[in-house]
Amino acid sequence: MRAQRAAEIVKSPHNIEVVYNNTPIWIDSVDEVRETASVRLIETNSCIEVSVNELNETGKLI
């Protein structure tokens, strides 16, 4: 995923499903300069910072 698209998802009024390593996540914020995102693992509520290149949009609305 591109950083710009991740930022669009954060600002979207819709809940768009995104996964990291096949695990559903919620994007908390995006650093478009560093191309990283602060994400929350939905299953554990843990927060981690990852490269936006590792995020995949599934196309599903949740």
Phi and psi in degrees as GROMACS dihedral restraints (atoms count N, CA, C in turn):
[ dihedral_restraints ]
;  ai    aj    ak    al  type     phi  dphi    fc
    3     4     5     6     1   -85.8    20    10
    4     5     6     7     1   153.0    20    10
    6     7     8     9     1   -60.3    20    10
    7     8     9    10     1   -39.0    20    10
    9    10    11    12     1   -61.3    20    10
   10    11    12    13     1   -42.1    20    10
   12    13    14    15     1   -67.1    20    10
   13    14    15    16     1   -39.7    20    10
   15    16    17    18     1   -61.1    20    10
   16    17    18    19     1   -40.8    20    10
   18    19    20    21     1   -65.3    20    10
   19    20    21    22     1   -37.6    20    10
   21    22    23    24     1   -62.7    20    10
   22    23    24    25     1   -40.2    20    10
   24    25    26    27     1   -64.4    20    10
   25    26    27    28     1   -40.8    20    10
   27    28    29    30     1   -59.5    20    10
   28    29    30    31     1   -40.6    20    10
   30    31    32    33     1   -84.7    20    10
   31    32    33    34     1    -9.7    20    10
   33    34    35    36     1   -66.9    20    10
   34    35    36    37     1   142.7    20    10
   36    37    38    39     1   -75.1    20    10
   37    38    39    40     1    -9.5    20    10
   39    40    41    42     1   -99.4    20    10
   40    41    42    43     1   153.2    20    10
   42    43    44    45     1   -92.3    20    10
   43    44    45    46     1   106.0    20    10
   45    46    47    48     1  -102.4    20    10
   46    47    48    49     1   127.1    20    10
   48    49    50    51     1   -71.0    20    10
   49    50    51    52     1   129.7    20    10
   51    52    53    54     1  -131.8    20    10
   52    53    54    55     1   141.7    20    10
   54    55    56    57     1  -123.6    20    10
   55    56    57    58     1   152.4    20    10
   57    58    59    60     1  -128.5    20    10
   58    59    60    61     1   118.8    20    10
   60    61    62    63     1    52.7    20    10
   61    62    63    64     1    43.5    20    10
   63    64    65    66     1    64.3    20    10
   64    65    66    67     1    15.9    20    10
   66    67    68    69     1  -111.4    20    10
   67    68    69    70     1   127.9    20    10
   69    70    71    72     1   -62.2    20    10
   70    71    72    73     1   136.4    20    10
   72    73    74    75     1  -134.3    20    10
   73    74    75    76     1   165.7    20    10
   75    76    77    78     1  -117.5    20    10
   76    77    78    79     1   128.9    20    10
   78    79    80    81     1   -84.8    20    10
   79    80    81    82     1   118.0    20    10
   81    82    83    84     1   -83.0    20    10
   82    83    84    85     1   -43.3    20    10
   84    85    86    87     1  -159.4    20    10
   85    86    87    88     1   162.2    20    10
   87    88    89    90     1  -131.5    20    10
   88    89    90    91     1   134.5    20    10
   90    91    92    93     1  -104.8    20    10
   91    92    93    94     1    99.2    20    10
   93    94    95    96     1   -68.4    20    10
   94    95    96    97     1   -26.0    20    10
   96    97    98    99     1   -71.0    20    10
   97    98    99   100     1   -47.7    20    10
   99   100   101   102     1   -84.5    20    10
  100   101   102   103     1   -10.6    20    10
  102   103   104   105     1    57.0    20    10
  103   104   105   106     1    47.4    20    10
  105   106   107   108     1  -127.0    20    10
  106   107   108   109     1   162.4    20    10
  108   109   110   111     1  -136.4    20    10
  109   110   111   112     1   142.7    20    10
  111   112   113   114     1   -91.0    20    10
  112   113   114   115     1   118.9    20    10
  114   115   116   117     1  -125.0    20    10
  115   116   117   118     1   157.6    20    10
  117   118   119   120     1  -117.4    20    10
  118   119   120   121     1   124.1    20    10
  120   121   122   123     1   -72.1    20    10
  121   122   123   124     1   120.0    20    10
  123   124   125   126     1   -62.4    20    10
  124   125   126   127     1   -39.9    20    10
  126   127   128   129     1   -65.2    20    10
  127   128   129   130     1   -37.1    20    10
  129   130   131   132     1  -114.4    20    10
  130   131   132   133     1   -10.5    20    10
  132   133   134   135     1    65.0    20    10
  133   134   135   136     1    17.5    20    10
  135   136   137   138     1   -79.1    20    10
  136   137   138   139     1   143.6    20    10
  138   139   140   141     1  -104.8    20    10
  139   140   141   142     1   134.5    20    10
  141   142   143   144     1  -141.3    20    10
  142   143   144   145     1   161.2    20    10
  144   145   146   147     1  -108.7    20    10
  145   146   147   148     1   129.9    20    10
  147   148   149   150     1  -135.8    20    10
  148   149   150   151     1   161.9    20    10
  150   151   152   153     1   -70.8    20    10
  151   152   153   154     1   137.3    20    10
  153   154   155   156     1   -63.3    20    10
  154   155   156   157     1   -22.7    20    10
  156   157   158   159     1   -62.9    20    10
  157   158   159   160     1   -20.1    20    10
  159   160   161   162     1   -90.1    20    10
  160   161   162   163     1    -1.6    20    10
  162   163   164   165     1   -96.3    20    10
  163   164   165   166     1   143.9    20    10
  165   166   167   168     1  -130.4    20    10
  166   167   168   169     1   126.4    20    10
  168   169   170   171     1   -83.6    20    10
  169   170   171   172     1   130.6    20    10
  171   172   173   174     1   -87.5    20    10
  172   173   174   175     1   -18.8    20    10
  174   175   176   177     1    90.7    20    10
  175   176   177   178     1    -3.8    20    10
  177   178   179   180     1   -90.3    20    10
  178   179   180   181     1   144.0    20    10
  180   181   182   183     1   -94.6    20    10
  181   182   183   184     1   133.9    20    10
